[in-house]
Amino acid sequence: MGIQLVFAVLFGGGQDWIADLAGFVTGFVLTTALVPGGLARLIAAVRNR
């Protein structure tokens, strides 16, 4: 991801990086919910705050 962003800045890439970044963030958020026990840990962390 970082290498793609660097090449886009250096060589004038298009708007592709927006979709790449959105996909990365979506995958990261979904991983929290899909890991066994992940949703329960997330709820517990929110309640502890």
C-alpha positions in Angstrom: 0.0 0.0 0.0 2.7 2.4 0.9 4.8 1.6 -2.1 1.8 2.2 -4.4 1.3 5.6 -2.8 4.9 6.5 -3.2 4.9 5.5 -6.9 1.6 7.5 -7.4 3.2 10.6 -6.0 6.5 10.2 -7.9 5.1 9.2 -11.3 1.7 10.9 -11.3 -0.7 8.1 -10.7 -4.4 8.4 -11.2 -7.2 8.2 -8.6 -6.7 4.5 -8.1 -5.2 5.0 -4.7 -8.5 6.1 -3.2 -10.1 2.7 -4.0 -7.0 0.9 -2.6 -7.1 2.9 0.6 -10.9 2.4 1.0 -10.4 -1.4 0.5 -7.6 -1.5 3.0 -9.6 0.4 5.7 -12.7 -1.8 5.0 -10.7 -5.0 5.3 -9.1 -3.8 8.5 -12.5 -2.9 10.1 -14.1 -6.2 9.0 -11.2 -8.2 10.4 -12.1 -6.9 13.9 -15.7 -8.3 13.6 -14.8 -11.6 11.9 -12.0 -12.8 14.2 -13.3 -15.3 16.7 -14.2 -13.3 19.8 -13.3 -10.1 18.1 -16.7 -8.5 18.3 -17.0 -9.4 22.0 -13.6 -7.8 22.7 -14.5 -4.7 20.8 -17.8 -4.3 22.8 -15.9 -4.9 26.0 -13.3 -2.2 25.1 -16.0 0.3 24.2 -17.8 -0.4 27.6 -14.6 0.1 29.5 -14.0 3.6 28.2 
